[in-house]
Amino acid sequence: MFRRTFWFGTGMAAGVWATTKVNRKLKQLTPDSLAATAANKALDVGARVRDRAVGFALDVRDNMAQREAELDDALGLKAPVDGELPALRHHAAIENSKDPKSVVDDSTSYTTYSYNRNEDH
């Protein structure tokens, strides 16, 4: 009689366990539960991608600043600047005395050109 009671109890426990597992799985497979699970996973993936993108952006910014400093040093852009501006050019690079549009001003000794867009060409 004890054997029958033992196996009866074992069968009941196995049935309760199996029923509980099946009910949990069925609740997980409902449309609402599937949508919530998918949304949670999407949020997790989005957070991981954002973290990696932020890390990448910070790395790019640091490397960009380092490279800019290297270029500044190589080109001498950080060197002290003289207070003087370069001298003005007194003569045009190419003078065309036959050009009717050129006007020579004796006081400045350089050629100026008329840039009137409405003139006939």
C-alpha positions as CSV (number, residue, x, y, z in Angstrom):
1,M,0.0,0.0,0.0
2,F,2.9,2.3,0.7
3,R,4.2,1.8,-2.8
4,R,1.0,2.8,-4.4
5,T,0.8,6.0,-2.2
6,F,4.4,6.8,-3.1
7,W,3.9,6.5,-6.9
8,F,0.5,8.2,-6.7
9,G,2.2,11.2,-4.9
10,T,5.1,11.2,-7.4
11,G,2.6,11.2,-10.3
12,M,0.6,14.1,-8.8
13,A,3.8,16.1,-8.2
14,A,5.0,15.4,-11.8
15,G,1.5,16.5,-13.1
16,V,1.5,19.7,-11.1
17,W,5.1,20.5,-12.2
18,A,4.3,19.8,-15.9
19,T,1.0,21.8,-15.8
20,T,2.8,24.8,-14.2
21,K,5.6,24.7,-16.9
22,V,3.0,24.4,-19.7
23,N,1.0,27.3,-18.3
24,R,4.1,29.5,-18.0
25,K,5.1,28.7,-21.5
26,L,1.6,29.5,-22.8
27,K,1.6,32.9,-21.0
28,Q,5.0,33.6,-22.6
29,L,3.6,32.9,-26.1
30,T,0.6,35.3,-25.9
31,P,0.8,38.2,-28.4
32,D,1.0,40.8,-25.6
33,S,3.9,38.9,-23.9
34,L,5.7,38.4,-27.2
35,A,5.4,42.1,-28.0
36,A,6.7,43.1,-24.6
37,T,9.6,40.7,-24.9
38,A,10.5,42.1,-28.3
39,A,10.3,45.6,-27.1
40,N,12.5,44.9,-24.1
41,K,15.1,43.2,-26.4
42,A,14.9,46.1,-28.8
43,L,15.6,48.6,-26.0
44,D,18.5,46.5,-24.8
45,V,20.0,46.4,-28.2
46,G,19.4,50.1,-28.7
47,A,21.2,50.9,-25.4
48,R,24.2,48.8,-26.4
49,V,24.4,50.4,-29.8
50,R,24.1,53.9,-28.3
51,D,26.8,53.1,-25.8
52,R,29.1,51.8,-28.5
53,A,28.3,54.8,-30.8
54,V,29.0,57.3,-27.9
55,G,32.3,55.5,-27.2
56,F,33.2,55.6,-30.9
57,A,32.3,59.3,-31.2
58,L,34.5,60.1,-28.1
59,D,37.4,58.2,-29.6
60,V,37.0,60.0,-33.0
61,R,36.8,63.4,-31.2
62,D,40.0,62.6,-29.2
63,N,41.9,61.4,-32.2
64,M,40.7,64.4,-34.2
65,A,41.9,66.8,-31.6
66,Q,45.3,65.0,-31.4
67,R,45.7,65.1,-35.2
68,E,44.7,68.8,-35.3
69,A,47.4,69.6,-32.7
70,E,49.9,67.6,-34.8
71,L,49.0,69.5,-37.9
72,D,49.1,72.9,-36.1
73,D,52.6,72.0,-34.9
74,A,53.7,70.8,-38.3
75,L,52.4,73.9,-40.1
76,G,53.5,76.4,-37.4
77,L,50.1,77.7,-36.7
78,K,50.7,77.8,-33.0
79,A,53.8,80.0,-33.5
80,P,53.8,83.6,-32.2
81,V,52.4,86.1,-34.7
82,D,54.1,89.3,-35.7
83,G,52.0,92.4,-35.3
84,E,52.7,93.6,-38.9
85,L,50.6,92.9,-41.9
86,P,52.3,92.1,-45.2
87,A,53.1,95.1,-47.5
88,L,50.6,96.1,-50.1
89,R,51.2,95.4,-53.7
90,H,51.9,98.5,-55.6
91,H,51.7,97.1,-59.1
92,A,49.3,94.7,-60.7
93,A,50.8,91.3,-61.7
94,I,49.8,91.8,-65.3
95,E,49.1,95.2,-66.8
96,N,47.3,95.6,-70.1
97,S,47.7,99.2,-71.3
98,K,45.5,98.5,-74.4
99,D,42.6,97.5,-72.2
100,P,40.0,100.3,-72.3
101,K,38.6,99.2,-69.0
102,S,41.8,99.7,-67.1
103,V,42.1,103.1,-65.4
104,V,45.5,104.3,-64.2
105,D,45.4,106.6,-61.2
106,D,48.7,108.6,-60.9
107,S,48.5,109.0,-57.2
108,T,48.5,105.3,-56.4
109,S,50.6,104.0,-59.3
110,Y,48.6,100.8,-59.7
111,T,46.0,99.8,-62.2
112,T,42.3,99.4,-61.3
113,Y,39.7,97.8,-63.4
114,S,36.1,98.6,-63.8
115,Y,33.9,95.7,-62.7
116,N,30.5,97.0,-63.9
117,R,28.5,93.9,-64.8
118,N,26.1,96.0,-66.9
119,E,28.7,97.0,-69.5
120,D,28.6,95.6,-73.0
121,H,31.4,93.1,-73.6
